[in-house]
Amino acid sequence: MRLAGELKRLGVIKKVKVVGKSGKVLDFYVDIKKALGSPRAFKLICEKMCRIIDGKATCIAGSGLGGLPLATAISLRLDLPFVLVRDEVKKHGLQNKINGYIPTKKDKVVIVDDVFTTGTCISNVAQALAATNAEVIGGCVVVDRGDASKFKIPIKSLLLSKDLTS
């Protein structure tokens, strides 16, 4: 697979113990941000993600350092409004949790992120979006390193972590 080869070439798998966003200790780190710094890899990721985004989506949401650039690029490519969800409400300015496009109950949202491990980030974004009454119809990630098939929101992924570690 072309994408897996490119990500391996960039060295996105780091064989070190790290603590994930969920607080869980992980045996290796998937550094998709490294791929986002490569125009060739970033373009390939966006092309592939745009092909698997649910066609019913009316807007794209993202959060965090990995999700925001991906969601921005995908919203531009698909010409769909972009929803920026903050990890935390900032203590200055308007103190909004959601910026950019604010979805309504008519919207069908796809949440974009770089790596799925336990679903903490996607869950947090979905929880924030609940206040808008928009329908979260799915998530889309570059790498599933957990088991997204058992997650409460349907998640599509470009690769499994085993595609990068084998």
C-alpha distance (Angstrom), angle and dihedral (degrees) to the residues before:
residue distance angle dihedral
M1 . . .
R2 3.78 . .
L3 3.82 96.9 .
A4 3.80 94.5 48.9
G5 3.80 90.0 50.1
E6 3.79 92.0 50.0
L7 3.81 92.8 48.6
K8 3.80 91.2 47.8
R9 3.80 89.5 49.8
L10 3.80 89.3 53.7
G11 3.80 91.1 49.6
V12 3.81 98.1 -123.9
I13 3.82 92.5 160.6
K14 3.80 112.1 81.7
K15 3.81 113.5 -170.6
V16 3.80 96.4 -145.4
K17 3.79 132.7 111.7
V18 3.80 111.3 -104.3
V19 3.79 137.6 168.4
G20 3.81 112.8 -116.2
K21 3.79 127.1 -143.7
S22 3.81 88.7 -93.7
G23 3.81 90.4 57.5
K24 3.80 91.3 -110.9
V25 3.83 116.9 137.2
L26 3.80 110.2 -120.3
D27 3.82 128.7 -159.0
F28 3.81 94.3 -139.7
Y29 3.79 139.9 13.1
V30 3.80 125.8 -126.3
D31 3.81 105.4 -148.4
I32 3.80 103.0 -164.3
K33 3.82 88.6 158.9
K34 3.82 85.4 73.1
A35 3.81 88.2 59.2
L36 3.80 91.4 48.1
G37 3.80 87.3 60.9
S38 3.80 90.2 59.8
P39 3.82 112.5 77.2
R40 3.81 90.8 -154.2
A41 3.80 94.7 51.1
F42 3.82 94.3 40.3
K43 3.81 91.5 51.6
L44 3.81 91.5 48.2
I45 3.82 91.8 49.3
C46 3.81 92.1 49.2
E47 3.81 93.3 47.4
K48 3.80 91.4 51.5
M49 3.81 94.8 43.4
C50 3.80 91.9 50.7
R51 3.82 88.9 56.0
I52 3.81 93.3 56.2
I53 3.82 100.0 40.0
D54 3.80 109.6 114.5
G55 3.82 108.0 -98.9
K56 3.81 90.0 -136.9
A57 3.82 91.3 66.6
T58 3.79 114.9 120.7
C59 3.82 95.5 -177.4
I60 3.80 142.0 12.2
A61 3.81 123.5 -130.4
G62 3.76 128.9 -162.4
S63 3.77 140.1 172.3
G64 3.77 138.3 -179.0
L65 3.76 132.8 24.9
G66 3.82 94.3 -61.6
G67 3.79 100.2 38.4
L68 3.79 100.9 45.3
P69 3.82 100.0 63.3
L70 3.80 91.4 43.2
A71 3.80 94.0 47.8
T72 3.81 91.1 46.6
A73 3.80 93.5 51.4
I74 3.80 92.9 44.7
S75 3.80 93.6 48.2
L76 3.81 89.3 51.8
R77 3.80 93.3 47.2
L78 3.83 93.8 46.6
D79 3.82 92.6 38.1
L80 3.81 91.1 -126.5
P81 3.81 126.0 139.6
F82 3.81 116.1 -93.8
V83 3.81 121.9 -128.7
L84 3.81 114.7 -160.9
V85 3.81 112.4 -159.6
R86 3.79 116.9 -167.5
D87 3.78 121.6 -138.9
E88 3.79 87.6 -135.9
V89 3.78 134.8 8.9
K90 3.78 107.8 -101.3
K91 3.78 117.4 -122.3
H92 3.81 95.5 -130.6
G93 3.79 137.5 48.5
L94 3.80 116.9 23.2
Q95 3.83 93.1 -23.4
N96 3.80 93.3 -136.2
K97 3.79 122.6 165.3
I98 3.82 91.2 -159.1
N99 3.80 122.3 46.8
G100 3.78 136.2 173.3
Y101 3.78 111.4 28.6
I102 3.81 112.8 12.7
P103 3.80 108.6 -148.0
T104 3.79 122.8 -136.9
K105 3.79 133.4 -152.5
K106 3.83 87.8 -86.0
D107 3.81 92.5 61.9
K108 3.79 129.1 98.1
V109 3.80 109.2 -154.8
V110 3.79 131.1 -157.5
I111 3.80 114.5 -162.6
V112 3.81 114.5 -145.0
D113 3.81 123.7 -156.9
D114 3.78 137.4 158.8
V115 3.82 103.5 -124.8
F116 3.81 132.8 16.2
T117 3.80 114.2 -152.1
T118 3.82 108.4 143.6
G119 3.80 99.4 -15.0
T120 3.81 96.1 -111.3
C121 3.81 95.3 136.3
I122 3.80 94.9 44.3
S123 3.82 90.4 46.7
N124 3.81 91.0 51.2
V125 3.80 91.9 50.3
A126 3.82 92.1 47.2
Q127 3.80 90.1 49.3
A128 3.81 91.3 51.9
L129 3.82 90.8 47.7
A130 3.82 91.5 52.1
A131 3.82 88.1 79.8
T132 3.83 88.9 64.0
N133 3.83 93.8 53.1
A134 3.82 88.6 -130.8
E135 3.80 116.7 145.2
V136 3.80 115.9 -114.1
I137 3.81 102.1 -146.5
G138 3.77 98.1 178.5
G139 3.73 152.7 -40.9
C140 3.78 132.2 -108.6
V141 3.80 124.7 -157.1
V142 3.77 137.3 173.2
V143 3.81 96.0 -133.5
D144 3.79 130.9 21.4
R145 3.80 105.7 -155.8
G146 3.81 93.8 162.8
D147 3.78 127.1 41.1
A148 3.78 107.1 -75.2
S149 3.81 91.0 171.3
K150 3.81 88.5 76.9
F151 3.82 95.3 47.1
K152 3.81 120.9 114.4
I153 3.83 92.1 -122.2
P154 3.83 118.5 55.6
I155 3.81 107.3 -106.1
K156 3.80 126.1 -163.6
S157 3.79 119.2 -163.3
L158 3.78 135.0 -171.1
L159 3.80 94.2 -145.8
L160 3.78 142.9 7.7
S161 3.80 117.4 -129.7
K162 3.82 88.8 -113.7
D163 3.83 87.7 64.1
L164 3.81 87.0 64.6
T165 3.80 100.6 36.8
S166 3.82 99.2 48.5
